[in-house]
Amino acid sequence: MPREVAVLDAYVPAIVLLFVAGTLLTWMLDRVLAYTGLYRVVWHPNLFRASLLVCVCGALGLAVYR
């Protein structure tokens, strides 16, 4: 994957697009986890959501830049 992607004639770093995709994926995972009731056993749901975002974006970054 190129380091920069042209979006509407503006060069955007690919990691920004990965972050947007990771945010959408994390939002979908959050809805599924909330529907299944997993947040009842999580100590701090907001911290769990933030760490889930970091893990998803990190996994996407490693998958693309490897």
Biotite code that builds the C-alpha atoms (Angstrom):
import biotite.structure as struc

atoms = struc.array([
    struc.Atom([0.000, 0.000, 0.000], chain_id="A", res_id=1, res_name="MET", atom_name="CA", element="C"),
    struc.Atom([1.358, 3.425, -0.814], chain_id="A", res_id=2, res_name="PRO", atom_name="CA", element="C"),
    struc.Atom([2.274, 5.717, 2.018], chain_id="A", res_id=3, res_name="ARG", atom_name="CA", element="C"),
    struc.Atom([-0.013, 8.432, 0.654], chain_id="A", res_id=4, res_name="GLU", atom_name="CA", element="C"),
    struc.Atom([-3.360, 8.128, -1.111], chain_id="A", res_id=5, res_name="VAL", atom_name="CA", element="C"),
    struc.Atom([-4.923, 10.787, -3.334], chain_id="A", res_id=6, res_name="ALA", atom_name="CA", element="C"),
    struc.Atom([-8.389, 11.687, -2.052], chain_id="A", res_id=7, res_name="VAL", atom_name="CA", element="C"),
    struc.Atom([-10.106, 14.462, -4.013], chain_id="A", res_id=8, res_name="LEU", atom_name="CA", element="C"),
    struc.Atom([-6.712, 15.666, -5.334], chain_id="A", res_id=9, res_name="ASP", atom_name="CA", element="C"),
    struc.Atom([-5.250, 15.895, -1.837], chain_id="A", res_id=10, res_name="ALA", atom_name="CA", element="C"),
    struc.Atom([-2.630, 13.480, -0.570], chain_id="A", res_id=11, res_name="TYR", atom_name="CA", element="C"),
    struc.Atom([-3.708, 11.822, 2.659], chain_id="A", res_id=12, res_name="VAL", atom_name="CA", element="C"),
    struc.Atom([-1.465, 9.472, 4.654], chain_id="A", res_id=13, res_name="PRO", atom_name="CA", element="C"),
    struc.Atom([-2.686, 5.887, 4.406], chain_id="A", res_id=14, res_name="ALA", atom_name="CA", element="C"),
    struc.Atom([-2.631, 5.562, 8.195], chain_id="A", res_id=15, res_name="ILE", atom_name="CA", element="C"),
    struc.Atom([-5.399, 8.179, 8.421], chain_id="A", res_id=16, res_name="VAL", atom_name="CA", element="C"),
    struc.Atom([-7.600, 6.062, 6.168], chain_id="A", res_id=17, res_name="LEU", atom_name="CA", element="C"),
    struc.Atom([-6.761, 3.018, 8.286], chain_id="A", res_id=18, res_name="LEU", atom_name="CA", element="C"),
    struc.Atom([-7.776, 4.957, 11.397], chain_id="A", res_id=19, res_name="PHE", atom_name="CA", element="C"),
    struc.Atom([-11.127, 5.854, 9.845], chain_id="A", res_id=20, res_name="VAL", atom_name="CA", element="C"),
    struc.Atom([-11.693, 2.218, 8.849], chain_id="A", res_id=21, res_name="ALA", atom_name="CA", element="C"),
    struc.Atom([-10.622, 1.098, 12.336], chain_id="A", res_id=22, res_name="GLY", atom_name="CA", element="C"),
    struc.Atom([-13.025, 3.543, 13.925], chain_id="A", res_id=23, res_name="THR", atom_name="CA", element="C"),
    struc.Atom([-15.925, 2.186, 11.890], chain_id="A", res_id=24, res_name="LEU", atom_name="CA", element="C"),
    struc.Atom([-14.932, -1.399, 12.668], chain_id="A", res_id=25, res_name="LEU", atom_name="CA", element="C"),
    struc.Atom([-14.599, -0.586, 16.364], chain_id="A", res_id=26, res_name="THR", atom_name="CA", element="C"),
    struc.Atom([-18.017, 1.062, 16.354], chain_id="A", res_id=27, res_name="TRP", atom_name="CA", element="C"),
    struc.Atom([-19.562, -2.073, 14.855], chain_id="A", res_id=28, res_name="MET", atom_name="CA", element="C"),
    struc.Atom([-17.757, -4.305, 17.379], chain_id="A", res_id=29, res_name="LEU", atom_name="CA", element="C"),
    struc.Atom([-18.924, -2.018, 20.180], chain_id="A", res_id=30, res_name="ASP", atom_name="CA", element="C"),
    struc.Atom([-22.546, -2.393, 19.089], chain_id="A", res_id=31, res_name="ARG", atom_name="CA", element="C"),
    struc.Atom([-22.194, -6.184, 18.989], chain_id="A", res_id=32, res_name="VAL", atom_name="CA", element="C"),
    struc.Atom([-20.530, -6.308, 22.410], chain_id="A", res_id=33, res_name="LEU", atom_name="CA", element="C"),
    struc.Atom([-23.191, -4.021, 23.883], chain_id="A", res_id=34, res_name="ALA", atom_name="CA", element="C"),
    struc.Atom([-25.959, -6.164, 22.384], chain_id="A", res_id=35, res_name="TYR", atom_name="CA", element="C"),
    struc.Atom([-24.490, -9.364, 23.826], chain_id="A", res_id=36, res_name="THR", atom_name="CA", element="C"),
    struc.Atom([-24.171, -7.797, 27.285], chain_id="A", res_id=37, res_name="GLY", atom_name="CA", element="C"),
    struc.Atom([-20.399, -8.090, 27.636], chain_id="A", res_id=38, res_name="LEU", atom_name="CA", element="C"),
    struc.Atom([-20.159, -4.614, 29.172], chain_id="A", res_id=39, res_name="TYR", atom_name="CA", element="C"),
    struc.Atom([-21.793, -5.921, 32.353], chain_id="A", res_id=40, res_name="ARG", atom_name="CA", element="C"),
    struc.Atom([-18.568, -7.793, 33.190], chain_id="A", res_id=41, res_name="VAL", atom_name="CA", element="C"),
    struc.Atom([-16.128, -5.084, 32.018], chain_id="A", res_id=42, res_name="VAL", atom_name="CA", element="C"),
    struc.Atom([-14.703, -2.973, 34.822], chain_id="A", res_id=43, res_name="TRP", atom_name="CA", element="C"),
    struc.Atom([-14.434, 0.309, 32.905], chain_id="A", res_id=44, res_name="HIS", atom_name="CA", element="C"),
    struc.Atom([-16.388, 0.347, 29.600], chain_id="A", res_id=45, res_name="PRO", atom_name="CA", element="C"),
    struc.Atom([-14.888, 3.591, 28.280], chain_id="A", res_id=46, res_name="ASN", atom_name="CA", element="C"),
    struc.Atom([-11.361, 2.353, 28.861], chain_id="A", res_id=47, res_name="LEU", atom_name="CA", element="C"),
    struc.Atom([-12.303, -0.926, 27.187], chain_id="A", res_id=48, res_name="PHE", atom_name="CA", element="C"),
    struc.Atom([-13.628, 0.963, 24.143], chain_id="A", res_id=49, res_name="ARG", atom_name="CA", element="C"),
    struc.Atom([-10.470, 3.058, 23.881], chain_id="A", res_id=50, res_name="ALA", atom_name="CA", element="C"),
    struc.Atom([-8.211, 0.018, 24.131], chain_id="A", res_id=51, res_name="SER", atom_name="CA", element="C"),
    struc.Atom([-10.363, -1.797, 21.558], chain_id="A", res_id=52, res_name="LEU", atom_name="CA", element="C"),
    struc.Atom([-9.849, 1.115, 19.158], chain_id="A", res_id=53, res_name="LEU", atom_name="CA", element="C"),
    struc.Atom([-6.085, 1.008, 19.691], chain_id="A", res_id=54, res_name="VAL", atom_name="CA", element="C"),
    struc.Atom([-5.980, -2.765, 19.159], chain_id="A", res_id=55, res_name="CYS", atom_name="CA", element="C"),
    struc.Atom([-8.084, -2.658, 15.986], chain_id="A", res_id=56, res_name="VAL", atom_name="CA", element="C"),
    struc.Atom([-6.149, 0.230, 14.462], chain_id="A", res_id=57, res_name="CYS", atom_name="CA", element="C"),
    struc.Atom([-2.852, -1.401, 15.395], chain_id="A", res_id=58, res_name="GLY", atom_name="CA", element="C"),
    struc.Atom([-3.901, -4.684, 13.809], chain_id="A", res_id=59, res_name="ALA", atom_name="CA", element="C"),
    struc.Atom([-4.959, -2.903, 10.622], chain_id="A", res_id=60, res_name="LEU", atom_name="CA", element="C"),
    struc.Atom([-1.682, -1.000, 10.509], chain_id="A", res_id=61, res_name="GLY", atom_name="CA", element="C"),
    struc.Atom([0.362, -4.158, 10.980], chain_id="A", res_id=62, res_name="LEU", atom_name="CA", element="C"),
    struc.Atom([-1.642, -5.981, 8.342], chain_id="A", res_id=63, res_name="ALA", atom_name="CA", element="C"),
    struc.Atom([-1.117, -3.253, 5.756], chain_id="A", res_id=64, res_name="VAL", atom_name="CA", element="C"),
    struc.Atom([2.445, -2.156, 6.458], chain_id="A", res_id=65, res_name="TYR", atom_name="CA", element="C"),
    struc.Atom([3.963, -5.633, 6.834], chain_id="A", res_id=66, res_name="ARG", atom_name="CA", element="C"),
])
